[in-house]
Amino acid sequence: MDSALSDIPADMTYTLPTAVKILIAGHFGVGKTTMVGSVSEILPLRTEELLTDAGVGIDDLSGVEAKNTTTVAMDFGRITISDDLVLYLFGTPGQERFSFVWDELSLGALGAVVLADTRRLKDSWASIGYFEQRQTPFVVAVNCFDDGEQYTPADVQLALNLEPQVPVLLCDARRRDSSKQVLVRLVEHVLSGA
């Protein structure tokens, strides 16, 4: 049986796209799973489990009282940015008790998106500190929840005491185009060497 490749001219060259690992990080309930799912061109892998009574007193549901699941390992998705660039997205778990997973997930990552929520902005500091300590380039993307206060990127930059070169964007993690713009801005930030 002939393969389809046998019909391709021998002098034709193939270029494989560059594969880049990106982390989608942030605190519990900020929208990491939603972002990976909204932008992934493949069916995303999710490791969500139901919240149980075991998390009472451990998991802070302030601002996300309706949340009933949590990521316990990671989310995974993929998006093709251009013919020569494919991003592999790894969504981190947001709860402190699963933070040991971050070190493994961050190996080989080009950069990170730190998702933030203005209802619980101070909860972003742990993620920001993680990437600052490891000198991993990152952007902060404020997931604009309908019931959250709306601030400008400059206000968020100031509130989080970020270095001026760290991009801050507003986004809606539910929307593919919005999430894709965040990822494109991250790649631009990394390429700029800032």
Buried (B, 14 or more C-beta within 10 A) or exposed (E): EEEEEEEEEEEEEEEEEEEBBBBBBBBBBBBBBBBBBBBBEEEBBBBBEEBEEEBEEEBBBEBBEEEEEBBBBBBBBBBEBEEEBBBBBBBBBBBEEBBEBBEEBBEEBBBBBBBBBBBBBEBBBBBBEBBBEEEBBBBBBBBBBEEBEEBEBEBBBEBBEBEEEBBBBBBBBBBBEBBBBBBBBBBEBBEEEE
